[in-house]
Amino acid sequence: MELFLMGYGTVTFFATLILTVALLAAAIFAIIHAARAPEDAFRATGKWQKNYWLITLVVCALLVFLPGFFGMVIAAIGVLVYLLDVKPKLDEVRRPRY
């Protein structure tokens, strides 16, 4: 029985580690993308200002390190909103279709 519990703990540890690293990588990518985008692009899309997104994304990157899943869930929501909603709009404004 102890061997089974040890295996479960190991699997849980590695799953949490993989999720943490992936979420942190996505947050860093989003921070870099937001920092490189011009302020006018944020205004043109009607989204939050650049500074608000940068602060939100940095806080999300820091929330990844909180123990438990609550911080990771909040961080994932913030990063995913940026990557799935804001980033495509910014890319569209920065590189218009021809």
N, C-alpha and C positions, 0 to 999 in steps of 0.2 A: 504494500500500500504506500509506503514511503517513497519508493521509486517512482510510482505514478505521480505523486504530488510534486516531487522534484522535477519531473519532466514537464508538468503543467506550469510550474513557476518559471522554468527556463523558457518555455514557449511564450509565456506572457511577457517575460522580460524582453526577449528579442522582438516580439511584435510591437511592444511599446517603444523600444529603441528605434525600430524602423520608422514608425509613425512620427516620432519626435524629429528624427533627422530629415525625413521628407517634408514635414511641415516647416521646419526651420529653413530648409533650402528654398521652399516656395516663398516664405516670408522675405528672405534675403533677396531673391529674384524680384519680388514685387517692390521692395524698397528701392532697389537699383533702377527698376523701370520707372517708378514714380519720380525719383530724383532726376532722371535724365529727361523726362517729359517737360516741355515748357509750360509755364503757368497759363498761358493763353489757351492751350489745348484743354485744360481742365474747365476753363470758363466756357469754351466753345461747346463742350459736351453737356454742360449744365450739371456737372457733378460737383462734389465738394472741392474746395480749394486745395491746391497742391500741399500746403503745409498741414492741413487737416489729415490728408491721406498719409503723409509721411509720419506724423505723430501716431496715427492709428496703427499703421503697419509696424512701427518700432515697438509699440506697446504689445501688439500681437506676437511679435518675435520674442519679447520678454516673457509673455504669458506661457509660452511653450515650456519654460523651465519650472513652472509651478508643479508641485507634486499632485498627483491625481489627474483625472481626465477633464476636470472642469476648465482649467486653463487652456488645455489643448482644444477643447470644443469651441471656446470663445475665440481663440486664435485662428482656428480653422475657418470659422464663420467670417471673420474680418478679412483674412487673406483670400478666401474663395470669392467673396463679394468683389474684391478688387480685381482678381484675375479673370473672373467670368463676366463681370459687368463693366467695370471701368476701363480695364486694359484694352478690350476690343474697340471701345468707343475712341479712346485716345489714339490707338493705332490707325483707326479710320480717318480721324481728323488730321493726323500727321502725314499719312500716305493716302491721299484721295485716290479713288478708283478712276480709271480713264475709260 
